[in-house]
Amino acid sequence: MSLIVWITLTINFNDPSYGQEQSSENKIPLTNEEFQKRVKSKQIGPFITELDLALAKSPNDISLLGIELQVSQHLLIHQRDTGVERIRNWIQKLNQLPRSAAIDKLLVAGVFNATIVQDPKLAKEFIGWIDSVTSRIPPGENITQTNLQGNRLSLQGLTENRDQVEVQFNQFFTGLERLVADQKLPVAVMASQAMRYKSLFWATHRDESLKKIMLARRAYANFLKQPVVSPTDVLVYIQFMTTLASEISKDLPKESYQVLNELKEQLQFVQTKLPQEQSKGLQATISNIEQGLKQLAMAIRQLDLIGTKAPPLIEAKYKDVPTDVQKQLEGKIVLLAFWAAWSQPCLKSLDRIEQTRKEFQDQGLLVIGVTKSYGMVWDKSSKTATRQSDVPIDSELDSLVSIAQHHGSQLSIAILPEASAVYDAYEVSGIPQLVLIGSDGLIKLIKPGLNENQFKAIDDEIRKLVNQ
């Protein structure tokens, strides 16, 4: 969300108008490019020290004040309290300077970018900042006025009656639609405000959120049909659509897929209208989107498995798995952990899987580590695992048990032929992956790529199952 607006309204500190009021004193040569370089190299502290020294010599230098704004906004995101205090002092400093077009422009942009941060504790102060700079907006600056109005509404939604704010936001957005339709505002403003509405009302007004987003998508689709579209407009469109796809992927993966696919098709159309060099650059983005579509398609197929009968582990060989479970995954709560003994992420996950096994084993949970036959051999003396050819299945099963125990886990083992179709049946796109099956034999959850939030979801679902 913030990235979209940032690109739309970030001030160009190389604008010649700023140079007219810069001090002629010799000063430390600091630039915004140097700051971004320091951000990437994680050497911000020394840069801030240099900047403060430069500001002490030239406190009214517009260029340095602009860079100070960039620093403050970076701290606002990464060190909230420090950033708020710095930008608060920055605003006070600019308010004390003589009025000028450059100062007004910088102050308005600074307040705007700062108040993108949605923090209930700061909302009232941020609203005050917005109100304080309203008179500094030059006549005809519709983009700035509209975006600040949207900022103010979103901040009101954090502290005031949400229903009343929703009514105001609907009225605001209706007017915004007309301005975009009359080409008095760019589509990017409408798109950013649709996302702002979503951030406020997704939980309570999902249909209305999607309606506003759809209006922005349609407006963008029409806009991109113009004979000439600037690369900047394309970039902002990409950010809007990818941000949207990411934010709704958890709740609405199929809709997220549709958004990304629509983006791909639009970019392929735009690509034909760009110069060759820019067209090549856009192709890399399209390729990344195609990879994202593949991942989403896999996630959708995994979701479609929820509530279906768990496929049997055909042709598996077992270690410490009850005979009745070997015949069918039913009668017990079963957690399948798809893993491989050569995979470091899998080995690192074994300890956390063991925590779940220990917590619920007395309540009927069976944890089965499912892997393929890779010819794994365990060397007891060196405590290392290697892959070899022609390793008997029974020997590999014993090795897998030892490997799991060495990494702190007592899970049972199921080993499949390397050509087994079971991985496809469970839509295993990567390992590790957990699949939770209820005692009714139905799949309850699928969690690929394990992290603590996913383990928590698994544990919570197991608690529900054992208490049924």
Secondary structure, 3 states (H helix, E strand, C coil): CHHHHHHHHCCCCCCHHHHCCCCCCCCCCCCHHHHHHHHHCCCHHHHHHHHHHHHHHCCCCHHHHHHHHHHHHHHHHHCHHHHHHHHHHHHHHHHHCCCCHHHHHHHHHHHHHHCCCCCCCCHHHHHHHHHHHHHHCCCCCHHHHHHHHHHHHHHHHHHCCHHHHHHHHHHHHHHHHHHHHCCCCCHHHHHHHHHHHHHHHCCCCHHHHHHHHHHHHHHHHHHCCCCCCCHHHHHHHHHHHHHHHHHHCCCCHHHHHHHHHHHHHHHHHHHCCCCHHHHHHHHHHHHHHHHHHHHHHHHHHHHHHCCCECCCCCCCEEECCCHHHHHCCCCCEEEEEECCCCCHHHHHHHHHHHHHHHHHHHHCEEEEEEEECCCEEEECCCCEEEECCCCCHHHHHHHHHHHHHHCCCCCEEEEECCCCCHHHHCCCCCCCEEEEECCCCEEEEEEECCCHHHHHHHHHHHHHHHCC
